[in-house]
Amino acid sequence: MPHLDDTALESSSVVANCAMNRERTLKNYVRELGIDVLAEAGDGRWLDLCCGTGRALTEAAAANPRLEITGVDLVDHFVPAPDSLRLVTASVAAWTQDAPADLITCVHGLHYVGDKLGVLARAASWLTEDGLLVANFDTRSVRLEDGSPAGRRLTAALREAGFTYDPRRHRISRRGNRKIDLPYSYIGANDQAGPNYTGQPAVDSHYHHTRPDHPLRLEPQPPAQV
Ligand SMILES: C[S@@+](CC[C@H](N)C(=O)[O-])C[C@H]1O[C@@H](n2cnc3c(N)ncnc32)[C@H](O)[C@@H]1O
């Protein structure tokens, strides 16, 4: 099982896959994220990680020219952008946001990123006090050294850190700025993991669990219906 570093991962054919959909519209974003993007961002700042061509962002910029929008993607196949929209060619593994954002999104981008938990933690620290982070995310793509899924310990750690995970929709979210320290240290990525729930080949991310003795706190289960 390969444990690729970011340089190897970012030149992998899975990440450079031209069959992936990079052209979602704003309407598609609303559906994929389950939020009203324009209402959440207001007249503030919206950062979209792994933005693809930036099509959804240009539509948002046209709908609200007061909104300050930044899109970041590894590949610079961007659509022409108006002044209020900044499209940056960079890896989200290296990107840092210089001003707090009211909305941070990542639509089907984390599937191709190495240190997914690192990106989620850093993005949470870039939010405004009541800003919203929402991303498509599959916890099954987070694996331990031996390849086993990080499982319930991961979902418990994410919940303790204030994230909400919807396993049915494969969506993670968090409201409000917070410095997050998840008990996982990143080892490397596996670009041979095969298709994930989207049907596209995706990347597994391997971690060392740094607090294996930490008690597993599970949500209380509702009483069984009889
Ligand atoms: C499935 S596409 C989604 C694009 C866009 N969010 C959309 O829905 O139209 C995934 C995008 O993630 C980008 N990507 C993958 N790894 C990345 C990384 N490390 N940093 C930035 N972008 C990355 C790819 O170049 C691709 O454009």
The ligand as a MOL file (V3000), in Angstrom:
LIG
                    3D

  0  0  0     0  0            999 V3000
M  V30 BEGIN CTAB
M  V30 COUNTS 27 29 0 0 0
M  V30 BEGIN ATOM
M  V30 1 C -14.1790 16.5920 -8.5720 0
M  V30 2 S -13.3250 18.0930 -8.8450 0 CHG=1
M  V30 3 C -14.4760 19.2390 -8.1170 0
M  V30 4 C -14.2640 20.6530 -8.6000 0
M  V30 5 C -15.3010 21.6690 -8.1400 0
M  V30 6 N -15.3670 21.7640 -6.6980 0
M  V30 7 C -16.6440 21.3190 -8.7090 0
M  V30 8 O -17.4420 20.7050 -7.9820 0
M  V30 9 O -16.8850 21.6200 -9.8830 0 CHG=-1
M  V30 10 C -12.0080 18.0170 -7.6580 0
M  V30 11 C -11.0190 19.1520 -7.8040 0
M  V30 12 O -10.0750 19.0420 -6.7550 0
M  V30 13 C -8.8360 19.5500 -7.2480 0
M  V30 14 N -7.7620 19.1200 -6.3630 0
M  V30 15 C -7.3430 17.8640 -6.1010 0
M  V30 16 N -6.3390 17.8710 -5.2060 0
M  V30 17 C -6.1240 19.1690 -4.8760 0
M  V30 18 C -5.2220 19.8390 -3.9930 0
M  V30 19 N -4.3410 19.1690 -3.2650 0
M  V30 20 N -5.2840 21.1850 -3.9040 0
M  V30 21 C -6.1900 21.8880 -4.6470 0
M  V30 22 N -7.0650 21.3140 -5.5010 0
M  V30 23 C -7.0390 19.9690 -5.6080 0
M  V30 24 C -8.7690 18.9660 -8.6490 0
M  V30 25 O -7.8420 19.6370 -9.4820 0
M  V30 26 C -10.2170 19.1390 -9.1040 0
M  V30 27 O -10.3970 20.3420 -9.7790 0
M  V30 END ATOM
M  V30 BEGIN BOND
M  V30 1 1 1 2
M  V30 2 1 2 3
M  V30 3 1 2 10
M  V30 4 1 3 4
M  V30 5 1 4 5
M  V30 6 1 5 6
M  V30 7 1 5 7
M  V30 8 2 7 8
M  V30 9 1 7 9
M  V30 10 1 10 11
M  V30 11 1 11 12
M  V30 12 1 11 26
M  V30 13 1 12 13
M  V30 14 1 13 14
M  V30 15 1 13 24
M  V30 16 1 14 15
M  V30 17 1 14 23
M  V30 18 2 15 16
M  V30 19 1 16 17
M  V30 20 1 17 18
M  V30 21 2 17 23
M  V30 22 1 18 19
M  V30 23 2 18 20
M  V30 24 1 20 21
M  V30 25 2 21 22
M  V30 26 1 22 23
M  V30 27 1 24 25
M  V30 28 1 24 26
M  V30 29 1 26 27
M  V30 END BOND
M  V30 END CTAB
M  END
